[in-house]
Amino acid sequence: MPKIAAPTVAEHRARQRDLLVSAARDLLVEGGYGALTFSSLAARTGLARPTIYTYFRSRDDLVVALCEAEFPQVAAETERAVERATTPRDQIAAFVRAQLRVAQQRRYRIVHALASAPLADEARQRIMALHRELMPSAVPLFARAGHPRPALAAALLQGLINAAVVAIDSGESPRRVIETTVGAALDGLAADVGASLAAGGPEEVPVSPAG
């Protein structure tokens, strides 16, 4: 019987699972999806491949578990930044800065590392559902700012943030990219939002966040 390095079998398995998820994060960030194999996990953790399969049936299952672990931490960073801001415009700016700040941190590059990964449709849909469920949305921020179409504005803002991440990865100054992105968000998407209410009133805000 294998040695149990914890008071109970359940705790032992939880520790082993956490070890595998942590190693998977490192492999994914270091070498992309192609570097994340069960053989490389075995080499990184010292666990046998058959043991790894008792925790995760496939690489896609492991990736989903990794997103389950990482998304709440990214969300917490963003939410703390938004909570410190006072006005709606400041909250939008804080949202942008926080998203781009965490995107520069090595451990939070999971989503970007998976963007072009050949995931099965089921796994990609599960990750998208997790993103909608766990990640903060800018929809309420635009609604509080009086934007007539907060869901559309939030979707466009996310596209702007994604483009900013690409620019930073391409070698642009992170500080310059962040401030330019904040300016574009405030001067474009959030500019004079109060005056636009006369165009027919604000769009209904979904109860569940749309990532």
C-alpha positions as CSV (number, residue, x, y, z in Angstrom):
1,M,0.0,0.0,0.0
2,P,1.4,3.5,-0.9
3,K,2.6,5.6,2.0
4,I,0.0,8.2,3.0
5,A,1.7,11.6,3.7
6,A,-1.4,13.0,5.6
7,P,-3.6,12.2,8.6
8,T,-6.3,10.8,6.3
9,V,-6.6,9.3,2.8
10,A,-8.9,12.2,1.8
11,E,-6.3,14.8,2.9
12,H,-3.5,12.9,1.2
13,R,-5.5,12.9,-2.1
14,A,-6.3,16.6,-1.8
15,R,-2.6,17.4,-1.3
16,Q,-1.6,15.2,-4.3
17,R,-4.3,16.9,-6.4
18,D,-3.1,20.3,-5.4
19,L,0.5,19.3,-6.3
20,L,-0.6,18.2,-9.7
21,V,-2.6,21.4,-10.4
22,S,0.3,23.6,-9.3
23,A,2.7,21.7,-11.5
24,A,0.2,21.9,-14.4
25,R,0.1,25.7,-14.0
26,D,3.9,25.9,-14.1
27,L,4.2,23.7,-17.2
28,L,1.4,25.6,-19.0
29,V,2.9,29.0,-18.4
30,E,6.4,27.9,-19.1
31,G,5.8,26.0,-22.3
32,G,2.2,26.4,-23.4
33,Y,-0.4,23.7,-23.8
34,G,1.9,21.4,-25.7
35,A,4.2,21.2,-22.6
36,L,1.4,20.0,-20.4
37,T,1.5,16.2,-20.7
38,F,1.1,13.5,-18.1
39,S,4.7,12.4,-18.7
40,S,5.9,15.9,-17.9
41,L,3.6,16.1,-14.8
42,A,5.1,12.8,-13.6
43,A,8.6,14.1,-14.0
44,R,7.7,17.4,-12.3
45,T,5.9,15.9,-9.3
46,G,7.5,12.5,-8.9
47,L,4.2,10.7,-9.2
48,A,3.7,7.8,-11.5
49,R,1.5,8.3,-14.6
50,P,-1.0,5.7,-13.5
51,T,-1.4,7.7,-10.3
52,I,-2.1,10.9,-12.2
53,Y,-4.9,9.2,-14.1
54,T,-6.6,8.4,-10.8
55,Y,-7.0,12.2,-10.3
56,F,-7.6,13.4,-13.9
57,R,-8.9,11.3,-16.8
58,S,-7.4,13.6,-19.5
59,R,-5.4,16.7,-20.0
60,D,-8.6,18.6,-20.6
61,D,-9.9,17.6,-17.2
62,L,-6.7,18.8,-15.7
63,V,-7.0,22.2,-17.5
64,V,-10.6,22.6,-16.3
65,A,-9.5,21.9,-12.7
66,L,-6.7,24.5,-13.1
67,C,-9.2,27.1,-14.2
68,E,-11.4,26.3,-11.2
69,A,-8.5,27.0,-9.0
70,E,-7.1,30.1,-10.7
71,F,-10.2,32.1,-11.7
72,P,-11.4,32.9,-8.2
73,Q,-7.9,34.3,-7.3
74,V,-7.9,36.5,-10.4
75,A,-11.4,37.7,-9.6
76,A,-10.4,38.5,-6.0
77,E,-7.6,40.8,-7.2
78,T,-9.9,42.7,-9.6
79,E,-12.7,43.0,-7.1
80,R,-10.4,44.4,-4.4
81,A,-9.2,47.1,-6.8
82,V,-12.7,48.1,-7.8
83,E,-13.9,48.2,-4.2
84,R,-11.2,50.8,-3.4
85,A,-12.4,53.1,-6.1
86,T,-15.3,55.5,-5.4
87,T,-16.9,56.9,-8.6
88,P,-18.2,54.7,-11.4
89,R,-15.5,56.1,-13.8
90,D,-12.8,55.4,-11.2
91,Q,-14.2,51.8,-10.8
92,I,-14.0,51.2,-14.6
93,A,-10.4,52.5,-14.6
94,A,-9.5,50.3,-11.6
95,F,-11.1,47.3,-13.4
96,V,-8.9,47.8,-16.4
97,R,-5.7,48.4,-14.4
98,A,-6.4,45.3,-12.2
99,Q,-7.1,43.1,-15.2
100,L,-3.9,44.2,-17.0
101,R,-1.8,44.0,-13.8
102,V,-2.8,40.4,-13.1
103,A,-2.3,39.5,-16.8
104,Q,1.4,40.4,-16.3
105,Q,1.8,38.0,-13.4
106,R,3.1,34.7,-14.4
107,R,0.7,32.5,-12.5
108,Y,-2.3,34.3,-14.0
109,R,-1.5,33.7,-17.6
110,I,-3.6,30.6,-17.8
111,V,-6.4,31.9,-20.0
112,H,-3.9,33.4,-22.5
113,A,-1.9,30.2,-22.6
114,L,-5.1,28.3,-23.4
115,A,-6.4,30.7,-26.0
116,S,-5.2,28.7,-29.0
117,A,-5.0,25.3,-27.3
118,P,-6.7,22.4,-29.1
119,L,-9.2,21.7,-26.4
120,A,-12.2,19.5,-26.9
121,D,-15.5,21.5,-27.3
122,E,-16.8,20.2,-24.0
123,A,-13.7,21.4,-22.1
124,R,-13.8,24.8,-23.8
125,Q,-17.4,25.2,-22.9
126,R,-16.8,24.3,-19.3
127,I,-14.0,26.8,-19.1
128,M,-16.2,29.5,-20.7
129,A,-18.9,28.7,-18.1
130,L,-16.4,29.0,-15.3
131,H,-15.2,32.3,-16.6
132,R,-18.8,33.7,-16.7
133,E,-19.5,32.3,-13.2
134,L,-16.3,33.2,-11.4
135,M,-14.7,36.1,-13.1
136,P,-15.8,39.7,-12.4
137,S,-17.8,41.5,-15.0
138,A,-17.7,45.2,-16.0
139,V,-21.5,45.2,-16.7
140,P,-22.5,46.5,-13.3
141,L,-19.8,49.2,-13.5
142,F,-21.2,50.5,-16.8
143,A,-24.7,50.2,-15.4
144,R,-23.8,52.3,-12.4
145,A,-22.1,54.8,-14.7
146,G,-25.5,55.2,-16.6
147,H,-24.4,53.6,-19.8
148,P,-27.5,52.7,-22.0
149,R,-26.0,49.4,-23.1
150,P,-23.8,48.1,-20.2
151,A,-23.5,44.5,-21.5
152,L,-22.2,45.7,-24.9
153,A,-19.9,48.2,-23.3
154,A,-18.5,45.5,-21.1
155,A,-17.9,43.1,-24.0
156,L,-16.1,45.9,-25.9
157,L,-14.0,46.7,-22.9
158,Q,-12.9,43.1,-22.6
159,G,-11.8,43.1,-26.2
160,L,-9.8,46.3,-25.5
161,I,-8.2,44.6,-22.5
162,N,-7.4,41.5,-24.6
163,A,-5.7,43.7,-27.2
164,A,-3.7,45.4,-24.5
165,V,-2.4,42.1,-23.3
166,V,-1.3,41.3,-26.8
167,A,0.5,44.7,-27.0
168,I,2.3,44.1,-23.7
169,D,3.3,40.6,-24.9
170,S,4.7,42.2,-28.1
171,G,7.1,44.4,-26.1
172,E,5.2,47.6,-25.6
173,S,5.7,49.4,-22.3
174,P,3.2,47.9,-19.8
175,R,2.7,51.3,-18.1
176,R,2.1,53.0,-21.5
177,V,-0.3,50.3,-22.6
178,I,-2.3,50.4,-19.3
179,E,-2.7,54.1,-19.3
180,T,-3.6,54.2,-23.0
181,T,-6.2,51.5,-22.4
182,V,-7.7,53.2,-19.4
183,G,-7.9,56.4,-21.5
184,A,-9.6,54.6,-24.3
185,A,-12.1,53.0,-21.9
186,L,-13.0,56.3,-20.1
187,D,-12.9,58.6,-23.1
188,G,-14.6,56.2,-25.4
189,L,-16.8,53.6,-23.8
190,A,-17.6,55.6,-20.6
191,A,-17.5,59.1,-22.0
192,D,-20.5,61.2,-21.1
193,V,-22.6,58.2,-20.3
194,G,-25.1,60.2,-18.3
195,A,-26.2,62.2,-21.4
196,S,-26.9,59.0,-23.4
197,L,-29.8,58.0,-21.1
198,A,-32.0,60.3,-23.2
199,A,-31.6,57.9,-26.1
200,G,-34.0,55.4,-24.6
201,G,-32.9,54.4,-21.1
202,P,-30.4,51.9,-19.9
203,E,-30.2,48.3,-21.1
204,E,-31.4,45.7,-18.5
205,V,-28.5,44.3,-16.6
206,P,-28.3,40.5,-16.4
207,V,-28.5,39.1,-12.8
208,S,-25.6,36.7,-13.5
209,P,-22.3,38.3,-14.4
210,A,-21.3,37.9,-18.1
211,G,-17.5,37.5,-18.1
